Amino acid sequence: MAEYTVPRPVAPAGPELEPVPVAACDVCQALAQEREKARTHGRHLAVRSCNAVIAGHPHGRASGT
């Protein structure tokens, strides 16, 4: 009897699920450029790191102080 394996779903690659940098922010823009350079060089951990910093940047959040 032939064995059947279910194909694993593939996560989308690229910017589909990445945070969008704020256009007027120099920090976000620099991180976006660094992220693209890292992606070009296959540095996936650096891409994830840039995404985390962009996502955590405090744009649009109310100040707790």
C-alpha positions in Angstrom: 0.0 0.0 0.0 1.3 3.4 -0.9 2.1 5.8 1.9 0.6 9.3 1.7 2.1 12.3 3.5 0.3 15.5 4.0 2.3 18.5 2.7 3.2 21.1 5.3 1.9 24.6 4.8 4.5 27.1 3.8 4.6 30.4 5.7 4.6 33.4 3.4 8.1 34.8 2.8 8.7 38.5 2.6 6.9 41.5 3.8 3.3 40.1 3.9 3.4 39.7 7.7 6.0 42.3 8.6 5.4 45.5 10.5 5.2 48.6 8.3 7.7 51.4 9.3 6.3 54.8 10.0 7.2 57.0 7.0 8.1 60.1 9.0 10.3 58.3 11.5 14.1 58.2 10.8 14.5 55.2 13.2 11.8 53.2 11.4 13.2 54.1 7.9 16.7 53.1 8.9 15.5 49.8 10.3 13.5 49.1 7.1 16.7 49.7 5.0 18.7 47.4 7.4 16.0 44.8 7.1 16.1 44.8 3.3 19.9 44.6 3.3 19.8 41.7 5.8 17.1 39.9 3.6 19.3 40.4 0.5 22.2 38.7 2.3 20.1 35.9 3.7 20.5 37.0 7.3 17.1 35.9 8.6 17.7 36.5 12.2 18.7 40.1 11.5 15.4 40.5 9.5 13.4 39.2 12.5 15.3 41.5 14.8 14.5 44.6 12.7 10.9 43.5 12.5 10.7 43.2 16.3 12.2 46.7 16.8 9.9 48.3 14.2 6.8 46.5 15.7 7.8 47.7 19.2 8.5 51.3 18.3 6.2 53.5 20.3 4.4 55.3 17.4 0.8 56.0 18.0 0.8 54.8 21.6 -0.4 56.9 24.5 2.2 57.9 27.0 1.8 56.1 30.4 3.4 59.0 32.2 
